[in-house]
């Protein structure tokens, strides 16, 4: 992100929250932007993948939807509701975000995140762990945070807010364990620490890829699921301050703005927009991004799920980046 934009963005976000509170809430009754939708469909058609997309221009309610109600593999995008529940629990007084947690080898997880690169014994706060869960998609932070709030409670919160398709299915540790068990059932008795020390199942590369593709493809194996429309709606609720107090909402948006991985939605718009977003991936099969694009004439909420991808990661990231650029170009001037 550019320093010029970020220097004023914090003040703008507060103003945007006020503006969007009064924005149209009838987005489902507003016709889609047909020329824009045709362009986006054309871009998505270049991918050898199953795709779902939903984009909403918050000030006007204009939207673009492509397979927006199809259940998709979220990968780490499902970490957003974990963050939301953690902050809601903190507001309720049942979770103390400044409490320090000693990270031991038993907590270590492979995959995304930086905490595994530190010596065991690190004592971050719960707030730090939640931030890393989003910013670097840290799997250690994810499983500690999920253990504190409870997997079932995350899904109960989603049900309470009317989400029918958005669910977290398992921890990242359980997902890793499933990969090992598919390679050899004997690994079902191994501890998380033992699996971490193994790294990957000791099987031929082609067999491992078959397992990883199966885990990415079959819904029963997914870390989480959602639809593009539901995930966009969740971010819209967050933006409008409907899920937490104003101060807590701003802190969660700040975490999303700090996203480390910027090769998708922000790819081509870093000079004119700020993106608060969360990626998710199981490369090359799952490449996702969902976020709020703060731009002149915006904001715009967008979710792009790409599943069962048979092409390269770069191809998908280029398409997602172009779509974000298309949205900012089309919706960059406010239309009342």
HELIX and SHEET records of a PDB file:
HELIX    1   1 UNK A    3  UNK A   21  1                                  19    
HELIX    2   2 UNK A   27  UNK A   29  5                                   3    
HELIX    3   3 UNK A   34  UNK A   45  1                                  12    
HELIX    4   4 UNK A   75  UNK A   78  5                                   4    
HELIX    5   5 UNK A   79  UNK A   92  1                                  14    
HELIX    6   6 UNK A  105  UNK A  107  5                                   3    
HELIX    7   7 UNK A  115  UNK A  117  5                                   3    
HELIX    8   8 UNK A  126  UNK A  135  1                                  10    
HELIX    9   9 UNK A  139  UNK A  149  1                                  11    
HELIX   10  10 UNK A  151  UNK A  160  1                                  10    
HELIX   11  11 UNK A  172  UNK A  183  1                                  12    
HELIX   12  12 UNK A  185  UNK A  189  5                                   5    
HELIX   13  13 UNK A  192  UNK A  198  1                                   7    
HELIX   14  14 UNK A  205  UNK A  217  1                                  13    
HELIX   15  15 UNK A  219  UNK A  221  5                                   3    
HELIX   16  16 UNK A  228  UNK A  239  1                                  12    
HELIX   17  17 UNK A  246  UNK A  257  1                                  12    
HELIX   18  18 UNK A  313  UNK A  330  1                                  18    
SHEET    1   A 5 UNK A  63  UNK A  66  0                                        
SHEET    2   A 5 UNK A  50  UNK A  57 -1                                        
SHEET    3   A 5 UNK A 300  UNK A 307 -1                                        
SHEET    4   A 5 UNK A 286  UNK A 295 -1                                        
SHEET    5   A 5 UNK A 273  UNK A 282 -1                                        
SHEET    1   B 3 UNK A  72  UNK A  73  0                                        
SHEET    2   B 3 UNK A 224  UNK A 226 -1                                        
SHEET    3   B 3 UNK A 167  UNK A 168 -1                                        
SHEET    1   C 2 UNK A 100  UNK A 102  0                                        
SHEET    2   C 2 UNK A 123  UNK A 125 -1                                        
END                                                                             
